[in-house]
Structures are given as structure tokens and as C-alpha cells.
Amino acid sequence: MCGVVAQCLLVSSVFLLLLCIGSIATVAPIQRRTVIRKYMAHIELKEGLPGIVGLLAFSPDTAQPLLALAEVLLRGANSLTSAEREIIAAHVSYRNDCAFCQLSHSAAAAAHLGGQHDIVNHAKVNPEAAEISDKLKALLNIAGEVQKSGKQVTPEDVARARQHGATDKEIHDTVLIAAAFCMYNRYVDGLATWQPQDSEAYREMGERMAHEGYGRARQESTRDVA
């Protein structure tokens, strides 16, 4: 009996999650059909669910820990703002050429900043020339090195971040966010998921990620069953 309840809880959790962070209604129906025909995932995924959203629906058991990690890294208590952490995620995803991740997390970062998409896009593409703090520039430099290889991070990179006020916790979290998003990016791209290329398709999703979060659906589902 407990096993049946747990299974129902898991399925309902993912269903609510899709409503929370993955609204596909942001992409016009005709555009959806066109793109889906052009791109075919390596495994059978539910039609119309982009990027990691389709993968979360496919594998509920792994969906929950992946979402919990994203919630802690990007929205948990931290001296780095959620906008700064979303920019780090978007920068790494941009460098990895993962359209879904870089566009969705750019949208989330912009949502945290009241819609300042230009600042986010500049920081994502060329941090050194962007209108962001010197500390964030230094942390994005570290994130970029992690994207290439963890061994690329040098004492000089860390010293630069410290010089501009970064704490050990902020340096730690930057490396962890960068490493985690290399995983997320490869998960999304390695299974050839459908990824809309128009940034406008991610605006609503970004708002939900920023203001409702990555773990809220799971928590609400657990409370309702209890």
C-alpha cells in the first residue's frame, strides 16, 4: 500500500512540476509541430515537452533530486543573489551551446532583475564587457574555466575573485553551479531533446523558475497527499 501511495506521489509531483516550470504554451502550436518534426530525441519522450522538462517527465525518480539540486544552487540562501547564480548557469550553458538551458536560465535571471534581458545576455556572452560587478566577472571567469575542465581553474583565477570580495563559499558555489550545469547541459543535449531556439518562448518559464522555484511543485504535492 505504501508503495502504491509513493508511486502516485511521484507521478503527481512531476505532473505539477511540468505545470510550474515547463509551460509549453509559451510556444505557438504551429511552431511546436514544425520544430518537433525537425528534431527527434534519441529516446521516446512525451511530445511537446522541451529540454529537461521532457526528461523529468520520462524519469520521475531522477527528476526530484535534479530539481532539488537546482533549487538549492539557484534559489537557496546565499550571499550571491539568485540573479547572479542564474547568470552563472546561463553563461556555462551558453559556452556548452545548450539552447534550452542557456535561454531558460537567461530568462530566469532577467526575471530576477525586473526584465533586464540585455544585461543578462551581455553577461552570458561576454562577461568582461558586461555592466556587472567586478566580483561577478571574476566568478564568471572561474565558471568558464570549470566549463572547459575543473583543472583549468588557477590560483590566479581564485585570487582575482577574492580581490573583488568573493568569499570562499561564493567561490565554492560558483564551481558547483558550473559543474552541475555541465551535467544538466549534457543530459539535455546527450538525449537530443527538443529545444526551441527563440528566446521569447522561454519568458514565461523564466518567470516561473525565478518566482515559483524548482522545488515548489514537489513540496505542494507532498503536503496534499499527507
N, C-alpha and C positions, 0 to 999 in steps of 0.2 A: 504493500500500500504506500509506504514511504517512497519507494522507487517511482511509482506512478505519479505521485504528487511532485517529486523532484523533477521528473521529465516534463510535466505540464508547466511547472515554474520556469524551466529553462526555455521552452518554446515560447511561452508568453512574454518572457523577458526580451527575447530577440525581436519579437513582433513589435513590442512597444519601442524598442531601440530604433527600429527602422523608421517608425513614425517620428522619432525625436531628432535623429541626426541625418537621416538619409532621404529626405523628401525628394522623390524623383519628379514631383510635379513642377520643379523649377526648370525642367527641360521640356520644350514643346513636344507634343506627341509625335508629330511628323518627323522631327529631328531625331527623336529616340529611335523610331523604326529604321531610319536611314543609317544611323551610326551602328545599331545592333547588327544589321546585316553586314556591315563592313568589318566589324571586329568580332571574332569568335574566341571565347575563352578556351583554355586548354582542358577544363573540366566542365561539367554541366552545372551551370548556375541559373538561378531564377532570373528570367528575362526582365530587363528594365531596371535592375539594381546596379548602380555604378560602383566601380572601385572596390574598396574594402567592405562596403555595405553588402554586396552580394556574397562576399566571403564570410562575413559574420553570420548571415542567414544560413549559409551552407554548413558551417561548423559552430554550432552554439557552444559546445564545450570549450573551444579556444576563444570564442568571442568575448566571454566575460573577463578573463584575465587580461586580454589585449586592451579592452576598454578601460579596465581598472588602472592599468599602467598609464594609458593616455590621460586619464582623469588626474592622477597624482602628478604626472610630469608637467601638465599644461595648465591645470586649474587648482592644484593643491596649494596650501600655504607656502609662500616663498617670497624672498626679498626681490626676486625678479618678477616683474609683472607678467600676467598671462599674455599680454600682447607681445612682450619681448620673447617669451618662450614659444609662442606660436610663430613668431618671425624666425626663430632658430629652426623650428621644424620645417617651415616653408623653404628656408634657404637650403637646408640639406636635401630636401625633396626636389628642389629646383636643380641642384647640382647632380642629383641622381636621375634627372629627366623623368620623374614620375608625375604625370599631369594631374591625376586625381589628388594626390597628397599635397602637391605644392599649391594647387588652386584652391582646394578646400581650406587648408590651413592659412593661406594668404587671406581668404575671406574671413576666417575666424579672427585673425589678427586685426584686420581692418574694422571688424565689428567691435572689438575691444577699444579701438581708437576712434570710435564715432564715425566710421566710414572713410578714414583717410587711406584709401587704396593706393594712391600714388606713393606715399611714404613707404608703405609695406612693400610694394613692388620694387622700388629702388633699393631698399634694404635687402630684399631677397636676391636680386640680380647682381648688384654692385655695392656691397655694404660700405666700402671705404669712401664712396662718393655720396652716400645717402645722408639725409638730415636726421641722424640718430646720434645717441650719445657715444662718446669715445669708448666707454665701457662695453656697450653692446657691439660696437665694431670689433673690439678685441675678442669678445666672446664668439662672435660670428666667424672670426678668423680661426679660432680653435675648432669650432664646429665644422668648418670647411676642411680642416686638416684631418679631423676624425673621419669625414666622409671618404677621403682618399685612403686612409689607413690610420688606425689608432697610433701606430708608431711614428706618424708624421708630426704629432704634437711635440713641440720642443720646449725646453726650459724658457727660451726667449718668448715663445708664444704665451706661456703662463705668466711670465714676469710682466709682459705688456698688459695683460688683463689685470693683474694686481696693481700695477702702476695707476690704472684708471679706476681703482676702487672695487674691483671684483673680489668677493670673498672666496674662501676655499669651497664653501657649499655651492656658490654660484658657478664656479669652475667645474665642480663635480657634476652638477645638474646639466650644464651645457654639454659636457661629454656624454652623459647618459641620454639626453634627448637626441643628440646627433646619432649615437649608436642605435638607439631604439628606432629612429626613423629610417635609418638604413635598412633595418629589418622590415618595418612596415612597407617601405617602398618596394623592396624585393618581393615581398609577399604579394602585393598588388600587381606588380609587373610580371613576376615569375609565373603567374597563372593567367596572364593575358586578359585581365578584366577589362570590361568596357569603361572608358574614361572620356567623358565629354571634354572637348577642348576649349569651349567658350567659358571664360571666367564668370560671365553673368549667370551661368547655370548653377554656380556654387554660392551665390549671395545668401539665399535663404538658409542653406545648410550651414554656412559660416555663422550666421546669426544664432542658430540653434546650438551649435557647438560652443560658441562663446558664452551664451547666456543661460543655456539649459544644461550643458555639460555632456560628458561622455558616460557617466555612470548613473544619471538620474533615473533613466527608464528601468534599469535593473533594480534599484532601490525601491521604486514605487511598486514594481511587480511583486517584490518580496513582501512588502508591507500589506498589499492587497490579499495575498494568499494567506498570510499569517492571520 
